Each structure stands twice: as C-alpha cells, then as structure tokens.
Amino acid sequence: PGDVPSPANPPSGCRFRTRCWKARDRCATETPVLAVPSGLAGPAAHASACHFAEEHAEVRA
C-alpha cells in the first residue's frame, strides 16, 4: 500500500517512505545508507538502506 514515488521527482529522504509501514519523521529528512546490519552473517546478512534495519534484524534473528 501507499504511493509509488515518481522516478522523475523522488521524495526527500528515504525513497520508499511513502509506502513503508515503518516510516518515521527521520525518513522524510535523511537518506539512509546501504549497509548490512551488525550481528548478521551468512544468508541472513544482506544489505539494506533503512534507518531501522538493526531494529528489523533483531526481530528476524
């Protein structure tokens, strides 16, 4: 659900925030960095550009 952003005029901050159920105020102002959450290894260790990837990794572990 949510709005698919225009590639010609992407939203500020995280480009997925308009359709992310975990988006917060920070997502509108800061672009997240692509990184692998700490504590993950093997097949579970994949890069994510999300301010809250660490939080999500704890739930999945």
PDBQT receptor file of N, H, CA, C and O in Angstrom, charges set to zero:
ATOM      1  N   PRO A   1       0.825  -1.207   0.000  1.00  0.00    +0.000 N 
ATOM      2  CA  PRO A   1       0.000   0.000   0.000  1.00  0.00    +0.000 C 
ATOM      3  C   PRO A   1       0.859   1.257   0.000  1.00  0.00    +0.000 C 
ATOM      4  O   PRO A   1       2.048   1.207   0.314  1.00  0.00    +0.000 OA
ATOM      5  N   GLY A   2       0.266   2.346  -0.343  1.00  0.00    +0.000 N 
ATOM      6  H   GLY A   2      -0.700   2.386  -0.598  1.00  0.00    +0.000 HD
ATOM      7  CA  GLY A   2       0.966   3.621  -0.366  1.00  0.00    +0.000 C 
ATOM      8  C   GLY A   2       1.200   4.102  -1.770  1.00  0.00    +0.000 C 
ATOM      9  O   GLY A   2       0.844   3.433  -2.740  1.00  0.00    +0.000 OA
ATOM     10  N   ASP A   3       1.799   5.260  -1.875  1.00  0.00    +0.000 N 
ATOM     11  H   ASP A   3       2.089   5.804  -1.088  1.00  0.00    +0.000 HD
ATOM     12  CA  ASP A   3       2.056   5.862  -3.173  1.00  0.00    +0.000 C 
ATOM     13  C   ASP A   3       3.418   5.433  -3.707  1.00  0.00    +0.000 C 
ATOM     14  O   ASP A   3       4.408   5.434  -2.975  1.00  0.00    +0.000 OA
ATOM     15  N   VAL A   4       3.462   5.068  -4.986  1.00  0.00    +0.000 N 
ATOM     16  H   VAL A   4       2.658   5.068  -5.581  1.00  0.00    +0.000 HD
ATOM     17  CA  VAL A   4       4.720   4.757  -5.634  1.00  0.00    +0.000 C 
ATOM     18  C   VAL A   4       5.327   6.095  -6.046  1.00  0.00    +0.000 C 
ATOM     19  O   VAL A   4       4.686   6.867  -6.758  1.00  0.00    +0.000 OA
ATOM     20  N   PRO A   5       6.563   6.384  -5.605  1.00  0.00    +0.000 N 
ATOM     21  CA  PRO A   5       7.156   7.674  -5.926  1.00  0.00    +0.000 C 
ATOM     22  C   PRO A   5       7.512   7.816  -7.404  1.00  0.00    +0.000 C 
ATOM     23  O   PRO A   5       7.800   6.830  -8.082  1.00  0.00    +0.000 OA
ATOM     24  N   SER A   6       7.489   9.023  -7.878  1.00  0.00    +0.000 N 
ATOM     25  H   SER A   6       7.255   9.824  -7.327  1.00  0.00    +0.000 HD
ATOM     26  CA  SER A   6       7.857   9.316  -9.255  1.00  0.00    +0.000 C 
ATOM     27  C   SER A   6       9.372   9.244  -9.403  1.00  0.00    +0.000 C 
ATOM     28  O   SER A   6      10.085   9.881  -8.628  1.00  0.00    +0.000 OA
ATOM     29  N   PRO A   7       9.890   8.482 -10.379  1.00  0.00    +0.000 N 
ATOM     30  CA  PRO A   7      11.340   8.437 -10.580  1.00  0.00    +0.000 C 
ATOM     31  C   PRO A   7      11.890   9.801 -11.020  1.00  0.00    +0.000 C 
ATOM     32  O   PRO A   7      13.055  10.109 -10.772  1.00  0.00    +0.000 OA
ATOM     33  N   ALA A   8      11.064  10.603 -11.662  1.00  0.00    +0.000 N 
ATOM     34  H   ALA A   8      10.117  10.352 -11.863  1.00  0.00    +0.000 HD
ATOM     35  CA  ALA A   8      11.495  11.928 -12.111  1.00  0.00    +0.000 C 
ATOM     36  C   ALA A   8      11.522  12.933 -10.963  1.00  0.00    +0.000 C 
ATOM     37  O   ALA A   8      12.251  13.923 -11.022  1.00  0.00    +0.000 OA
ATOM     38  N   ASN A   9      10.737  12.684  -9.926  1.00  0.00    +0.000 N 
ATOM     39  H   ASN A   9      10.145  11.879  -9.878  1.00  0.00    +0.000 HD
ATOM     40  CA  ASN A   9      10.663  13.600  -8.790  1.00  0.00    +0.000 C 
ATOM     41  C   ASN A   9      10.530  12.784  -7.501  1.00  0.00    +0.000 C 
ATOM     42  O   ASN A   9       9.470  12.785  -6.876  1.00  0.00    +0.000 OA
ATOM     43  N   PRO A  10      11.612  12.081  -7.097  1.00  0.00    +0.000 N 
ATOM     44  CA  PRO A  10      11.533  11.224  -5.910  1.00  0.00    +0.000 C 
ATOM     45  C   PRO A  10      11.352  12.048  -4.635  1.00  0.00    +0.000 C 
ATOM     46  O   PRO A  10      11.736  13.217  -4.590  1.00  0.00    +0.000 OA
ATOM     47  N   PRO A  11      10.767  11.440  -3.601  1.00  0.00    +0.000 N 
ATOM     48  CA  PRO A  11      10.586  12.157  -2.335  1.00  0.00    +0.000 C 
ATOM     49  C   PRO A  11      11.930  12.400  -1.645  1.00  0.00    +0.000 C 
ATOM     50  O   PRO A  11      12.924  11.742  -1.952  1.00  0.00    +0.000 OA
ATOM     51  N   SER A  12      11.947  13.331  -0.730  1.00  0.00    +0.000 N 
ATOM     52  H   SER A  12      11.140  13.866  -0.480  1.00  0.00    +0.000 HD
ATOM     53  CA  SER A  12      13.157  13.593   0.056  1.00  0.00    +0.000 C 
ATOM     54  C   SER A  12      13.409  12.419   0.999  1.00  0.00    +0.000 C 
ATOM     55  O   SER A  12      12.510  11.624   1.274  1.00  0.00    +0.000 OA
ATOM     56  N   GLY A  13      14.628  12.324   1.483  1.00  0.00    +0.000 N 
ATOM     57  H   GLY A  13      15.358  12.970   1.260  1.00  0.00    +0.000 HD
ATOM     58  CA  GLY A  13      14.957  11.268   2.442  1.00  0.00    +0.000 C 
ATOM     59  C   GLY A  13      14.896   9.894   1.810  1.00  0.00    +0.000 C 
ATOM     60  O   GLY A  13      15.392   9.687   0.702  1.00  0.00    +0.000 OA
ATOM     61  N   CYS A  14      14.295   8.967   2.509  1.00  0.00    +0.000 N 
ATOM     62  H   CYS A  14      13.892   9.135   3.408  1.00  0.00    +0.000 HD
ATOM     63  CA  CYS A  14      14.153   7.597   2.003  1.00  0.00    +0.000 C 
ATOM     64  C   CYS A  14      13.119   7.567   0.884  1.00  0.00    +0.000 C 
ATOM     65  O   CYS A  14      12.002   8.057   1.051  1.00  0.00    +0.000 OA
ATOM     66  N   ARG A  15      13.487   6.998  -0.241  1.00  0.00    +0.000 N 
ATOM     67  H   ARG A  15      14.394   6.600  -0.377  1.00  0.00    +0.000 HD
ATOM     68  CA  ARG A  15      12.593   6.967  -1.407  1.00  0.00    +0.000 C 
ATOM     69  C   ARG A  15      11.401   6.030  -1.215  1.00  0.00    +0.000 C 
ATOM     70  O   ARG A  15      10.433   6.101  -1.972  1.00  0.00    +0.000 OA
ATOM     71  N   PHE A  16      11.463   5.174  -0.233  1.00  0.00    +0.000 N 
ATOM     72  H   PHE A  16      12.250   5.117   0.381  1.00  0.00    +0.000 HD
ATOM     73  CA  PHE A  16      10.374   4.222  -0.002  1.00  0.00    +0.000 C 
ATOM     74  C   PHE A  16       9.415   4.672   1.103  1.00  0.00    +0.000 C 
ATOM     75  O   PHE A  16       8.435   3.981   1.381  1.00  0.00    +0.000 OA
ATOM     76  N   ARG A  17       9.677   5.798   1.726  1.00  0.00    +0.000 N 
ATOM     77  H   ARG A  17      10.473   6.360   1.500  1.00  0.00    +0.000 HD
ATOM     78  CA  ARG A  17       8.900   6.214   2.897  1.00  0.00    +0.000 C 
ATOM     79  C   ARG A  17       7.420   6.422   2.633  1.00  0.00    +0.000 C 
ATOM     80  O   ARG A  17       6.609   6.275   3.547  1.00  0.00    +0.000 OA
ATOM     81  N   THR A  18       7.048   6.761   1.401  1.00  0.00    +0.000 N 
ATOM     82  H   THR A  18       7.707   6.880   0.659  1.00  0.00    +0.000 HD
ATOM     83  CA  THR A  18       5.630   6.997   1.107  1.00  0.00    +0.000 C 
ATOM     84  C   THR A  18       4.809   5.710   1.116  1.00  0.00    +0.000 C 
ATOM     85  O   THR A  18       3.579   5.754   1.146  1.00  0.00    +0.000 OA
ATOM     86  N   ARG A  19       5.486   4.572   1.090  1.00  0.00    +0.000 N 
ATOM     87  H   ARG A  19       6.485   4.536   1.066  1.00  0.00    +0.000 HD
ATOM     88  CA  ARG A  19       4.753   3.296   1.113  1.00  0.00    +0.000 C 
ATOM     89  C   ARG A  19       5.266   2.315   2.163  1.00  0.00    +0.000 C 
ATOM     90  O   ARG A  19       4.931   1.131   2.125  1.00  0.00    +0.000 OA
ATOM     91  N   CYS A  20       6.075   2.802   3.095  1.00  0.00    +0.000 N 
ATOM     92  H   CYS A  20       6.347   3.764   3.126  1.00  0.00    +0.000 HD
ATOM     93  CA  CYS A  20       6.636   1.947   4.148  1.00  0.00    +0.000 C 
ATOM     94  C   CYS A  20       5.816   2.069   5.429  1.00  0.00    +0.000 C 
ATOM     95  O   CYS A  20       5.547   3.175   5.899  1.00  0.00    +0.000 OA
ATOM     96  N   TRP A  21       5.431   0.957   5.977  1.00  0.00    +0.000 N 
ATOM     97  H   TRP A  21       5.650   0.059   5.596  1.00  0.00    +0.000 HD
ATOM     98  CA  TRP A  21       4.614   0.964   7.200  1.00  0.00    +0.000 C 
ATOM     99  C   TRP A  21       5.436   1.299   8.447  1.00  0.00    +0.000 C 
ATOM    100  O   TRP A  21       4.864   1.582   9.500  1.00  0.00    +0.000 OA
ATOM    101  N   LYS A  22       6.772   1.272   8.344  1.00  0.00    +0.000 N 
ATOM    102  H   LYS A  22       7.237   1.042   7.489  1.00  0.00    +0.000 HD
ATOM    103  CA  LYS A  22       7.629   1.612   9.481  1.00  0.00    +0.000 C 
ATOM    104  C   LYS A  22       8.212   3.022   9.377  1.00  0.00    +0.000 C 
ATOM    105  O   LYS A  22       9.010   3.404  10.233  1.00  0.00    +0.000 OA
ATOM    106  N   ALA A  23       7.845   3.807   8.366  1.00  0.00    +0.000 N 
ATOM    107  H   ALA A  23       7.196   3.497   7.671  1.00  0.00    +0.000 HD
ATOM    108  CA  ALA A  23       8.412   5.138   8.154  1.00  0.00    +0.000 C 
ATOM    109  C   ALA A  23       8.117   6.059   9.338  1.00  0.00    +0.000 C 
ATOM    110  O   ALA A  23       7.034   6.026   9.923  1.00  0.00    +0.000 OA
ATOM    111  N   ARG A  24       9.104   6.873   9.669  1.00  0.00    +0.000 N 
ATOM    112  H   ARG A  24       9.984   6.900   9.194  1.00  0.00    +0.000 HD
ATOM    113  CA  ARG A  24       9.004   7.842  10.755  1.00  0.00    +0.000 C 
ATOM    114  C   ARG A  24       9.486   9.198  10.239  1.00  0.00    +0.000 C 
ATOM    115  O   ARG A  24       9.880   9.305   9.077  1.00  0.00    +0.000 OA
ATOM    116  N   ASP A  25       9.462  10.215  11.066  1.00  0.00    +0.000 N 
ATOM    117  H   ASP A  25       9.142  10.127  12.009  1.00  0.00    +0.000 HD
ATOM    118  CA  ASP A  25       9.861  11.566  10.660  1.00  0.00    +0.000 C 
ATOM    119  C   ASP A  25      11.265  11.597  10.064  1.00  0.00    +0.000 C 
ATOM    120  O   ASP A  25      11.503  12.304   9.085  1.00  0.00    +0.000 OA
ATOM    121  N   ARG A  26      12.176  10.853  10.630  1.00  0.00    +0.000 N 
ATOM    122  H   ARG A  26      11.982  10.278  11.425  1.00  0.00    +0.000 HD
ATOM    123  CA  ARG A  26      13.561  10.816  10.152  1.00  0.00    +0.000 C 
ATOM    124  C   ARG A  26      13.643  10.406   8.682  1.00  0.00    +0.000 C 
ATOM    125  O   ARG A  26      14.513  10.883   7.953  1.00  0.00    +0.000 OA
ATOM    126  N   CYS A  27      12.755   9.538   8.251  1.00  0.00    +0.000 N 
ATOM    127  H   CYS A  27      12.049   9.150   8.844  1.00  0.00    +0.000 HD
ATOM    128  CA  CYS A  27      12.762   9.032   6.879  1.00  0.00    +0.000 C 
ATOM    129  C   CYS A  27      12.493  10.135   5.856  1.00  0.00    +0.000 C 
ATOM    130  O   CYS A  27      12.909  10.019   4.704  1.00  0.00    +0.000 OA
ATOM    131  N   ALA A  28      11.813  11.184   6.256  1.00  0.00    +0.000 N 
ATOM    132  H   ALA A  28      11.475  11.278   7.192  1.00  0.00    +0.000 HD
ATOM    133  CA  ALA A  28      11.495  12.287   5.347  1.00  0.00    +0.000 C 
ATOM    134  C   ALA A  28      12.663  13.246   5.156  1.00  0.00    +0.000 C 
ATOM    135  O   ALA A  28      12.703  13.987   4.174  1.00  0.00    +0.000 OA
ATOM    136  N   THR A  29      13.607  13.237   6.078  1.00  0.00    +0.000 N 
ATOM    137  H   THR A  29      13.575  12.634   6.876  1.00  0.00    +0.000 HD
ATOM    138  CA  THR A  29      14.687  14.225   6.023  1.00  0.00    +0.000 C 
ATOM    139  C   THR A  29      16.068  13.647   5.753  1.00  0.00    +0.000 C 
ATOM    140  O   THR A  29      16.935  14.356   5.243  1.00  0.00    +0.000 OA
ATOM    141  N   GLU A  30      16.299  12.372   6.082  1.00  0.00    +0.000 N 
ATOM    142  H   GLU A  30      15.594  11.795   6.497  1.00  0.00    +0.000 HD
ATOM    143  CA  GLU A  30      17.623  11.763   5.927  1.00  0.00    +0.000 C 
ATOM    144  C   GLU A  30      17.568  10.570   4.979  1.00  0.00    +0.000 C 
ATOM    145  O   GLU A  30      16.704   9.702   5.109  1.00  0.00    +0.000 OA
ATOM    146  N   THR A  31      18.492  10.535   4.028  1.00  0.00    +0.000 N 
ATOM    147  H   THR A  31      19.193  11.240   3.923  1.00  0.00    +0.000 HD
ATOM    148  CA  THR A  31      18.592   9.392   3.122  1.00  0.00    +0.000 C 
ATOM    149  C   THR A  31      19.374   8.291   3.827  1.00  0.00    +0.000 C 
ATOM    150  O   THR A  31      20.497   8.532   4.268  1.00  0.00    +0.000 OA
ATOM    151  N   PRO A  32      18.808   7.081   3.946  1.00  0.00    +0.000 N 
ATOM    152  CA  PRO A  32      19.522   6.004   4.635  1.00  0.00    +0.000 C 
ATOM    153  C   PRO A  32      20.703   5.480   3.812  1.00  0.00    +0.000 C 
ATOM    154  O   PRO A  32      20.691   5.540   2.583  1.00  0.00    +0.000 OA
ATOM    155  N   VAL A  33      21.713   4.971   4.502  1.00  0.00    +0.000 N 
ATOM    156  H   VAL A  33      21.723   4.922   5.501  1.00  0.00    +0.000 HD
ATOM    157  CA  VAL A  33      22.918   4.429   3.878  1.00  0.00    +0.000 C 
ATOM    158  C   VAL A  33      22.751   2.923   3.699  1.00  0.00    +0.000 C 
ATOM    159  O   VAL A  33      22.208   2.245   4.571  1.00  0.00    +0.000 OA
ATOM    160  N   LEU A  34      23.218   2.405   2.569  1.00  0.00    +0.000 N 
ATOM    161  H   LEU A  34      23.660   2.955   1.860  1.00  0.00    +0.000 HD
ATOM    162  CA  LEU A  34      23.171   0.967   2.306  1.00  0.00    +0.000 C 
ATOM    163  C   LEU A  34      24.207   0.273   3.185  1.00  0.00    +0.000 C 
ATOM    164  O   LEU A  34      25.396   0.578   3.098  1.00  0.00    +0.000 OA
ATOM    165  N   ALA A  35      23.764  -0.656   4.032  1.00  0.00    +0.000 N 
ATOM    166  H   ALA A  35      22.798  -0.904   4.102  1.00  0.00    +0.000 HD
ATOM    167  CA  ALA A  35      24.668  -1.351   4.956  1.00  0.00    +0.000 C 
ATOM    168  C   ALA A  35      24.067  -2.683   5.383  1.00  0.00    +0.000 C 
ATOM    169  O   ALA A  35      22.858  -2.893   5.279  1.00  0.00    +0.000 OA
ATOM    170  N   VAL A  36      24.918  -3.575   5.862  1.00  0.00    +0.000 N 
ATOM    171  H   VAL A  36      25.900  -3.405   5.946  1.00  0.00    +0.000 HD
ATOM    172  CA  VAL A  36      24.484  -4.852   6.423  1.00  0.00    +0.000 C 
ATOM    173  C   VAL A  36      24.344  -4.654   7.930  1.00  0.00    +0.000 C 
ATOM    174  O   VAL A  36      25.294  -4.211   8.575  1.00  0.00    +0.000 OA
ATOM    175  N   PRO A  37      23.181  -4.972   8.509  1.00  0.00    +0.000 N 
ATOM    176  CA  PRO A  37      23.007  -4.814   9.958  1.00  0.00    +0.000 C 
ATOM    177  C   PRO A  37      24.034  -5.645  10.729  1.00  0.00    +0.000 C 
ATOM    178  O   PRO A  37      24.327  -6.781  10.356  1.00  0.00    +0.000 OA
ATOM    179  N   SER A  38      24.572  -5.078  11.797  1.00  0.00    +0.000 N 
ATOM    180  H   SER A  38      24.334  -4.155  12.100  1.00  0.00    +0.000 HD
ATOM    181  CA  SER A  38      25.558  -5.806  12.599  1.00  0.00    +0.000 C 
ATOM    182  C   SER A  38      24.913  -7.019  13.248  1.00  0.00    +0.000 C 
ATOM    183  O   SER A  38      23.719  -7.017  13.549  1.00  0.00    +0.000 OA
ATOM    184  N   GLY A  39      25.704  -8.041  13.455  1.00  0.00    +0.000 N 
ATOM    185  H   GLY A  39      26.673  -8.043  13.210  1.00  0.00    +0.000 HD
ATOM    186  CA  GLY A  39      25.213  -9.246  14.108  1.00  0.00    +0.000 C 
ATOM    187  C   GLY A  39      24.627 -10.272  13.151  1.00  0.00    +0.000 C 
ATOM    188  O   GLY A  39      24.251 -11.366  13.573  1.00  0.00    +0.000 OA
ATOM    189  N   LEU A  40      24.543  -9.934  11.865  1.00  0.00    +0.000 N 
ATOM    190  H   LEU A  40      24.849  -9.045  11.522  1.00  0.00    +0.000 HD
ATOM    191  CA  LEU A  40      24.017 -10.890  10.897  1.00  0.00    +0.000 C 
ATOM    192  C   LEU A  40      25.160 -11.482  10.090  1.00  0.00    +0.000 C 
ATOM    193  O   LEU A  40      26.122 -10.789   9.759  1.00  0.00    +0.000 OA
ATOM    194  N   ALA A  41      25.050 -12.774   9.774  1.00  0.00    +0.000 N 
ATOM    195  H   ALA A  41      24.269 -13.337  10.043  1.00  0.00    +0.000 HD
ATOM    196  CA  ALA A  41      26.062 -13.447   8.974  1.00  0.00    +0.000 C 
ATOM    197  C   ALA A  41      25.374 -14.471   8.085  1.00  0.00    +0.000 C 
ATOM    198  O   ALA A  41      24.208 -14.805   8.291  1.00  0.00    +0.000 OA
ATOM    199  N   GLY A  42      26.101 -14.959   7.106  1.00  0.00    +0.000 N 
ATOM    200  H   GLY A  42      27.049 -14.688   6.939  1.00  0.00    +0.000 HD
ATOM    201  CA  GLY A  42      25.570 -15.970   6.213  1.00  0.00    +0.000 C 
ATOM    202  C   GLY A  42      24.443 -15.444   5.350  1.00  0.00    +0.000 C 
ATOM    203  O   GLY A  42      24.445 -14.269   4.983  1.00  0.00    +0.000 OA
ATOM    204  N   PRO A  43      23.465 -16.302   5.013  1.00  0.00    +0.000 N 
ATOM    205  CA  PRO A  43      22.380 -15.910   4.109  1.00  0.00    +0.000 C 
ATOM    206  C   PRO A  43      21.517 -14.765   4.652  1.00  0.00    +0.000 C 
ATOM    207  O   PRO A  43      20.892 -14.042   3.876  1.00  0.00    +0.000 OA
ATOM    208  N   ALA A  44      21.480 -14.600   5.965  1.00  0.00    +0.000 N 
ATOM    209  H   ALA A  44      21.987 -15.187   6.595  1.00  0.00    +0.000 HD
ATOM    210  CA  ALA A  44      20.665 -13.530   6.563  1.00  0.00    +0.000 C 
ATOM    211  C   ALA A  44      21.324 -12.164   6.411  1.00  0.00    +0.000 C 
ATOM    212  O   ALA A  44      20.668 -11.139   6.592  1.00  0.00    +0.000 OA
ATOM    213  N   ALA A  45      22.615 -12.140   6.080  1.00  0.00    +0.000 N 
ATOM    214  H   ALA A  45      23.148 -12.973   5.933  1.00  0.00    +0.000 HD
ATOM    215  CA  ALA A  45      23.364 -10.878   6.002  1.00  0.00    +0.000 C 
ATOM    216  C   ALA A  45      23.230 -10.271   4.610  1.00  0.00    +0.000 C 
ATOM    217  O   ALA A  45      24.036 -10.543   3.720  1.00  0.00    +0.000 OA
ATOM    218  N   HIS A  46      22.222  -9.462   4.440  1.00  0.00    +0.000 N 
ATOM    219  H   HIS A  46      21.567  -9.241   5.163  1.00  0.00    +0.000 HD
ATOM    220  CA  HIS A  46      22.068  -8.747   3.176  1.00  0.00    +0.000 C 
ATOM    221  C   HIS A  46      21.973  -7.247   3.466  1.00  0.00    +0.000 C 
ATOM    222  O   HIS A  46      21.498  -6.824   4.520  1.00  0.00    +0.000 OA
ATOM    223  N   ALA A  47      22.433  -6.475   2.510  1.00  0.00    +0.000 N 
ATOM    224  H   ALA A  47      22.818  -6.818   1.654  1.00  0.00    +0.000 HD
ATOM    225  CA  ALA A  47      22.449  -5.021   2.685  1.00  0.00    +0.000 C 
ATOM    226  C   ALA A  47      21.040  -4.457   2.608  1.00  0.00    +0.000 C 
ATOM    227  O   ALA A  47      20.182  -4.962   1.884  1.00  0.00    +0.000 OA
ATOM    228  N   SER A  48      20.830  -3.410   3.367  1.00  0.00    +0.000 N 
ATOM    229  H   SER A  48      21.527  -3.000   3.955  1.00  0.00    +0.000 HD
ATOM    230  CA  SER A  48      19.546  -2.731   3.413  1.00  0.00    +0.000 C 
ATOM    231  C   SER A  48      19.786  -1.247   3.588  1.00  0.00    +0.000 C 
ATOM    232  O   SER A  48      20.668  -0.847   4.347  1.00  0.00    +0.000 OA
ATOM    233  N   ALA A  49      19.015  -0.426   2.896  1.00  0.00    +0.000 N 
ATOM    234  H   ALA A  49      18.298  -0.750   2.279  1.00  0.00    +0.000 HD
ATOM    235  CA  ALA A  49      19.106   1.031   3.060  1.00  0.00    +0.000 C 
ATOM    236  C   ALA A  49      17.900   1.469   3.874  1.00  0.00    +0.000 C 
ATOM    237  O   ALA A  49      16.915   1.973   3.334  1.00  0.00    +0.000 OA
ATOM    238  N   CYS A  50      17.995   1.269   5.176  1.00  0.00    +0.000 N 
ATOM    239  H   CYS A  50      18.795   0.860   5.614  1.00  0.00    +0.000 HD
ATOM    240  CA  CYS A  50      16.895   1.604   6.081  1.00  0.00    +0.000 C 
ATOM    241  C   CYS A  50      17.486   2.114   7.392  1.00  0.00    +0.000 C 
ATOM    242  O   CYS A  50      18.430   1.530   7.924  1.00  0.00    +0.000 OA
ATOM    243  N   HIS A  51      16.933   3.193   7.903  1.00  0.00    +0.000 N 
ATOM    244  H   HIS A  51      16.166   3.667   7.471  1.00  0.00    +0.000 HD
ATOM    245  CA  HIS A  51      17.398   3.727   9.185  1.00  0.00    +0.000 C 
ATOM    246  C   HIS A  51      17.151   2.743  10.321  1.00  0.00    +0.000 C 
ATOM    247  O   HIS A  51      17.807   2.813  11.360  1.00  0.00    +0.000 OA
ATOM    248  N   PHE A  52      16.232   1.848  10.130  1.00  0.00    +0.000 N 
ATOM    249  H   PHE A  52      15.699   1.791   9.286  1.00  0.00    +0.000 HD
ATOM    250  CA  PHE A  52      15.809   0.955  11.201  1.00  0.00    +0.000 C 
ATOM    251  C   PHE A  52      16.118  -0.506  10.906  1.00  0.00    +0.000 C 
ATOM    252  O   PHE A  52      15.457  -1.399  11.438  1.00  0.00    +0.000 OA
ATOM    253  N   ALA A  53      17.124  -0.761  10.058  1.00  0.00    +0.000 N 
ATOM    254  H   ALA A  53      17.661  -0.037   9.625  1.00  0.00    +0.000 HD
ATOM    255  CA  ALA A  53      17.496  -2.133   9.697  1.00  0.00    +0.000 C 
ATOM    256  C   ALA A  53      17.946  -2.933  10.910  1.00  0.00    +0.000 C 
ATOM    257  O   ALA A  53      17.637  -4.119  11.014  1.00  0.00    +0.000 OA
ATOM    258  N   GLU A  54      18.673  -2.302  11.829  1.00  0.00    +0.000 N 
ATOM    259  H   GLU A  54      18.925  -1.338  11.745  1.00  0.00    +0.000 HD
ATOM    260  CA  GLU A  54      19.127  -3.003  13.044  1.00  0.00    +0.000 C 
ATOM    261  C   GLU A  54      17.920  -3.503  13.845  1.00  0.00    +0.000 C 
ATOM    262  O   GLU A  54      17.908  -4.628  14.344  1.00  0.00    +0.000 OA
ATOM    263  N   GLU A  55      16.930  -2.655  13.950  1.00  0.00    +0.000 N 
ATOM    264  H   GLU A  55      16.940  -1.741  13.544  1.00  0.00    +0.000 HD
ATOM    265  CA  GLU A  55      15.701  -2.989  14.666  1.00  0.00    +0.000 C 
ATOM    266  C   GLU A  55      15.016  -4.192  14.021  1.00  0.00    +0.000 C 
ATOM    267  O   GLU A  55      14.583  -5.112  14.715  1.00  0.00    +0.000 OA
ATOM    268  N   HIS A  56      14.919  -4.182  12.690  1.00  0.00    +0.000 N 
ATOM    269  H   HIS A  56      15.271  -3.435  12.126  1.00  0.00    +0.000 HD
ATOM    270  CA  HIS A  56      14.268  -5.270  11.959  1.00  0.00    +0.000 C 
ATOM    271  C   HIS A  56      15.080  -6.554  12.057  1.00  0.00    +0.000 C 
ATOM    272  O   HIS A  56      14.508  -7.642  12.121  1.00  0.00    +0.000 OA
ATOM    273  N   ALA A  57      16.409  -6.444  12.069  1.00  0.00    +0.000 N 
ATOM    274  H   ALA A  57      16.874  -5.560  12.017  1.00  0.00    +0.000 HD
ATOM    275  CA  ALA A  57      17.278  -7.622  12.166  1.00  0.00    +0.000 C 
ATOM    276  C   ALA A  57      17.081  -8.326  13.496  1.00  0.00    +0.000 C 
ATOM    277  O   ALA A  57      17.106  -9.556  13.548  1.00  0.00    +0.000 OA
ATOM    278  N   GLU A  58      16.887  -7.581  14.569  1.00  0.00    +0.000 N 
ATOM    279  H   GLU A  58      16.867  -6.582  14.527  1.00  0.00    +0.000 HD
ATOM    280  CA  GLU A  58      16.676  -8.177  15.893  1.00  0.00    +0.000 C 
ATOM    281  C   GLU A  58      15.387  -8.991  15.924  1.00  0.00    +0.000 C 
ATOM    282  O   GLU A  58      15.324 -10.037  16.571  1.00  0.00    +0.000 OA
ATOM    283  N   VAL A  59      14.368  -8.517  15.232  1.00  0.00    +0.000 N 
ATOM    284  H   VAL A  59      14.419  -7.668  14.707  1.00  0.00    +0.000 HD
ATOM    285  CA  VAL A  59      13.081  -9.221  15.195  1.00  0.00    +0.000 C 
ATOM    286  C   VAL A  59      13.211 -10.514  14.419  1.00  0.00    +0.000 C 
ATOM    287  O   VAL A  59      12.612 -11.520  14.799  1.00  0.00    +0.000 OA
ATOM    288  N   ARG A  60      13.998 -10.515  13.312  1.00  0.00    +0.000 N 
ATOM    289  H   ARG A  60      14.485  -9.697  13.003  1.00  0.00    +0.000 HD
ATOM    290  CA  ARG A  60      14.151 -11.696  12.466  1.00  0.00    +0.000 C 
ATOM    291  C   ARG A  60      15.068 -12.728  13.084  1.00  0.00    +0.000 C 
ATOM    292  O   ARG A  60      14.917 -13.918  12.805  1.00  0.00    +0.000 OA
ATOM    293  N   ALA A  61      16.021 -12.314  13.919  1.00  0.00    +0.000 N 
ATOM    294  H   ALA A  61      16.144 -11.347  14.145  1.00  0.00    +0.000 HD
ATOM    295  CA  ALA A  61      17.022 -13.229  14.454  1.00  0.00    +0.000 C 
ATOM    296  C   ALA A  61      16.426 -14.200  15.454  1.00  0.00    +0.000 C 
ATOM    297  O   ALA A  61      17.140 -15.042  15.999  1.00  0.00    +0.000 OA
TER     298      ALA A  61
